[in-house]
Amino acid sequence: MFGTKKQKYEKKDELSYERVRQSWQQDLRAHIRKLFKPEILSKEWFLMTALLENIASVALMEEKTDYSATDSKVKQVKKGMKDDRSLWDGEDLCIRYIIEEGKLNMLVRTLAEYKAYVITLKPQDLKQFYQPLKLDEDTTIAKMDKFESSLGYILKVAFNSKECLQTCDIPLLVKHIECTLTHATGGNFKLKTESKSKQEILIFYYLASLVTCIEQLNESQVIQLLRDKQILPLTIKYIHSFSSSLNDTTLKVICTFVSKLMGHEDFTAFKDQITNETKTTLVSFYESYIKASIKGNYALKKEIRALVDFCIRYK
């Protein structure tokens, strides 16, 4: 008569999400309209960081929560690029508002410029930014990490939508990915537990979304950009350097990107980038990770079939 404890908790969750959703509808668009590209590490930049953090929390919640347009009940599901619905078919307000308010490419540009800047920033140079604002170094570094992770997560969620990728400045995005990968594989980057929210990890989610949706984009442009910016060789180098330190989720995302690229009809454009070192690295990666991961996991094996076939061919 009173229902199970599980049912009570589920009902409580539904009511909680519904209240949050109503609050979003009132305030979220106004917050997104306030987004702008501030001067890096300026007073306005610090204020922008707090705004981005709040918007990112909404985007991440919406990513894992499905609101049915005909049913007020909240369904906890994992959504992604395979969902064929339009961005406007559901009730994912955050990313929709970012598109409607024309903020997507501003966010891409802000992240690209920020990452390119901080890669060359020396620790001793931070003082000139935080001392006038009466902050300390630890607070500033924490804010920098939060800025990068919040902006990075917003774009990660956005690129689950084909409409966002169709709107995105793809050349700028790929240039940013090249810059980040070059830095990561240059020998100075150290992969840490907290690195999961940094661009050195999140760029592979962008790449996986890009190649998954490639047929709905300018395919020849995407292939040419990936080739010209050496994204495949840089990714293989990244695998060689960090595969043993990455978590399972990130490794699967990297596999998805590489496999879908290999499975594309124009992959022959990358033929000159497949060196003996590339083959050796991928075969080693197959033996150390892929082989065990696809054992009994037929869905994953199907998802990364082109990569598996490549590795087996050159074993």
C-alpha positions in Angstrom: 0.0 0.0 0.0 2.8 2.4 0.9 5.1 1.3 -1.9 8.7 0.1 -1.7 11.5 2.2 -0.4 13.0 2.2 -3.9 9.7 3.7 -5.3 9.7 6.4 -2.7 13.2 7.4 -3.5 12.5 7.4 -7.3 9.4 9.6 -6.7 11.5 12.0 -4.6 14.1 12.2 -7.3 11.5 12.9 -9.9 10.1 15.8 -7.9 13.6 17.1 -7.2 14.5 17.1 -10.9 11.2 18.7 -11.8 11.8 21.6 -9.4 15.3 22.1 -10.7 14.1 22.0 -14.3 11.5 24.7 -13.6 14.2 26.8 -12.0 16.4 26.3 -15.1 13.7 27.6 -17.4 13.4 30.8 -15.5 17.1 31.6 -15.1 19.3 29.5 -17.4 18.8 31.5 -20.6 19.6 34.8 -18.8 22.8 33.3 -17.4 23.8 32.0 -20.9 23.2 35.5 -22.4 25.8 36.8 -19.9 28.5 34.6 -21.3 31.3 36.6 -23.0 35.0 36.1 -23.9 36.9 37.9 -21.1 40.6 38.8 -21.1 42.4 35.8 -19.6 42.9 36.0 -15.8 41.3 39.4 -15.6 38.8 40.4 -12.9 36.0 39.7 -15.4 37.6 36.3 -16.2 37.3 35.2 -12.5 33.6 36.2 -12.5 33.0 34.3 -15.8 34.5 31.2 -14.2 31.7 31.0 -11.5 29.1 31.5 -14.2 30.6 28.7 -16.4 30.7 26.3 -13.4 27.0 26.7 -12.8 26.1 26.3 -16.5 28.4 23.2 -16.7 26.6 21.6 -13.8 23.3 22.0 -15.6 24.7 20.7 -18.9 26.1 17.6 -17.2 22.8 16.9 -15.3 20.9 17.2 -18.6 23.4 14.9 -20.3 22.4 12.0 -18.0 18.8 12.9 -17.6 16.1 12.3 -20.2 13.0 14.5 -20.0 10.2 13.1 -22.2 8.3 15.9 -23.9 5.0 14.1 -23.3 5.7 12.8 -19.8 6.8 14.8 -16.8 8.6 11.8 -15.3 12.4 11.9 -15.2 14.2 9.0 -16.8 17.8 8.3 -15.9 19.4 7.3 -19.2 22.7 7.7 -20.9 22.4 9.9 -24.0 24.8 10.5 -26.7 25.4 10.9 -30.4 23.5 7.7 -31.3 20.3 9.4 -30.2 18.7 10.6 -33.5 16.5 13.2 -31.9 17.0 16.8 -32.8 18.2 19.1 -30.1 14.8 20.7 -30.2 12.8 17.4 -29.8 13.7 17.0 -26.2 13.9 19.4 -23.3 17.7 19.8 -23.0 17.6 23.5 -22.3 21.3 24.3 -21.6 22.8 23.4 -25.0 19.8 24.5 -26.9 20.0 28.0 -25.3 23.8 28.1 -26.1 23.0 27.5 -29.8 20.0 29.9 -29.8 22.0 32.7 -28.1 24.9 32.3 -30.6 27.4 31.4 -27.8 28.8 28.1 -29.1 31.7 29.4 -31.2 32.5 32.1 -28.7 33.0 29.2 -26.1 35.1 27.3 -28.5 37.3 30.3 -29.3 37.5 31.2 -25.5 38.7 27.7 -24.7 41.2 27.5 -27.6 42.8 30.9 -26.8 42.9 30.1 -23.1 44.6 26.7 -23.6 47.1 28.1 -26.0 47.9 30.8 -23.5 48.3 28.7 -20.3 50.4 26.1 -22.1 53.2 28.7 -22.3 52.4 30.4 -19.0 55.2 30.0 -16.4 54.2 29.6 -12.7 56.2 32.7 -11.7 54.2 34.8 -14.2 50.9 34.2 -12.3 51.7 36.8 -9.7 51.0 39.6 -12.1 47.4 38.4 -12.3 46.4 37.4 -8.8 48.3 40.0 -6.7 46.3 43.0 -8.0 43.1 41.1 -7.1 44.4 40.2 -3.7 44.3 36.5 -4.4 46.9 33.8 -3.7 48.5 31.3 -6.1 46.5 28.3 -4.9 43.2 30.0 -5.4 44.2 31.2 -8.8 45.3 27.7 -9.9 42.1 26.2 -8.6 40.1 28.8 -10.6 42.1 28.0 -13.7 41.4 24.3 -13.4 37.7 25.1 -12.8 37.5 27.4 -15.8 39.0 24.7 -18.1 37.0 21.9 -16.8 33.7 23.8 -16.8 34.1 25.1 -20.3 35.4 21.7 -21.5 32.4 19.8 -20.1 30.0 22.2 -21.6 31.5 21.6 -25.0 31.7 17.8 -24.4 27.9 17.8 -23.8 27.2 20.2 -26.7 29.1 18.0 -29.2 26.7 15.1 -28.4 24.3 17.1 -30.6 24.7 17.1 -34.4 23.3 20.6 -34.5 26.1 21.9 -32.4 28.7 20.2 -34.6 27.0 21.7 -37.7 27.2 25.1 -36.1 30.7 24.7 -34.7 33.8 26.4 -36.2 35.4 23.0 -37.0 38.7 24.4 -38.3 39.1 26.2 -35.0 38.2 23.2 -32.9 40.6 20.9 -34.8 43.4 23.5 -34.4 42.7 23.6 -30.7 42.8 19.8 -30.5 46.2 19.8 -32.4 47.6 22.4 -30.0 46.5 20.3 -27.0 47.8 17.0 -28.3 51.1 18.5 -29.3 51.5 19.8 -25.8 50.4 16.5 -24.2 52.8 14.5 -26.2 55.7 17.0 -26.0 57.1 15.4 -22.8 56.2 18.1 -20.2 52.6 17.0 -19.5 52.0 14.7 -16.6 48.8 12.7 -16.5 47.3 12.8 -13.0 44.1 11.5 -11.5 42.5 15.0 -11.6 43.5 15.4 -15.3 40.2 13.7 -16.4 38.5 17.2 -16.6 41.4 18.7 -18.5 41.5 19.2 -22.3 44.2 16.6 -22.6 41.4 14.1 -21.9 38.2 15.8 -23.1 39.5 16.4 -26.6 39.0 12.7 -27.4 35.3 13.1 -26.6 35.2 15.9 -29.1 37.0 13.8 -31.7 34.7 10.8 -31.1 31.6 13.0 -31.6 33.1 14.6 -34.7 33.8 11.3 -36.5 30.5 9.8 -35.4 28.6 12.6 -36.9 30.9 13.1 -39.9 28.3 12.2 -42.5 26.1 15.1 -41.4 29.0 17.5 -41.7 31.3 18.6 -44.5 33.1 15.2 -44.7 35.9 16.2 -47.0 36.7 19.3 -44.9 36.8 17.2 -41.6 39.0 14.5 -43.2 41.4 17.1 -44.6 41.6 19.0 -41.3 42.3 15.8 -39.3 45.0 14.8 -41.9 46.6 18.2 -42.1 46.8 18.7 -38.4 48.3 15.2 -37.9 45.6 14.3 -35.4 45.9 10.5 -36.0 49.7 10.4 -35.5 49.4 12.6 -32.4 46.7 10.3 -31.0 48.9 7.2 -31.6 51.7 9.0 -29.8 49.4 9.8 -27.0 48.3 6.2 -26.7 51.9 5.2 -26.5 52.6 7.7 -23.7 49.5 7.4 -21.6 47.4 4.3 -22.3 48.6 2.5 -19.2 47.5 5.5 -17.1 44.0 6.2 -18.6 40.8 4.9 -17.2 38.6 2.5 -19.1 36.0 5.1 -20.2 38.7 7.4 -21.8 40.3 4.4 -23.5 37.0 3.3 -25.0 36.4 6.9 -26.3 39.9 7.0 -27.9 39.2 3.6 -29.5 35.9 4.8 -30.9 37.6 7.8 -32.5 40.4 5.9 -34.0 38.2 3.0 -35.2 35.5 5.3 -36.8 38.3 7.2 -38.6 39.8 3.9 -39.9 36.4 2.8 -41.0 35.7 5.9 -43.1 35.8 5.5 -46.8 38.4 8.2 -47.1 40.8 6.7 -44.6 43.3 6.2 -47.5 44.1 9.9 -47.1 45.9 8.9 -43.9 47.9 6.1 -45.6 51.2 8.0 -45.4 50.7 8.6 -41.7 50.5 4.9 -40.9 54.2 4.1 -40.1 55.7 1.0 -38.7 55.8 2.7 -35.4 52.1 3.4 -35.6 51.4 -0.3 -36.3 53.7 -1.4 -33.4 52.0 1.0 -31.0 48.5 -0.1 -31.9 49.3 -3.8 -31.9 50.8 -3.4 -28.4 47.7 -1.4 -27.4 45.5 -4.3 -28.7 47.4 -6.8 -26.6 47.5 -4.7 -23.4 43.9 -3.4 -23.5 41.7 -4.0 -26.5 41.8 -7.8 -26.6 40.6 -8.1 -23.0 38.0 -5.4 -23.3 36.2 -6.9 -26.3 36.2 -10.4 -24.9 32.5 -11.1 -24.4 31.6 -7.5 -25.1 30.1 -7.8 -28.6 28.7 -4.3 -28.6 32.2 -2.8 -28.1 33.8 -5.2 -30.6 31.3 -4.1 -33.2 31.8 -0.4 -32.3 35.6 -0.6 -32.8 35.6 -3.3 -35.5 37.9 -1.3 -37.9 40.5 -0.8 -35.2 40.4 -4.4 -34.1 40.8 -5.6 -37.7 43.7 -3.2 -38.2 45.5 -4.5 -35.1 44.9 -8.2 -36.0 46.2 -7.6 -39.5 49.5 -6.3 -38.3 50.0 -8.6 -35.3 
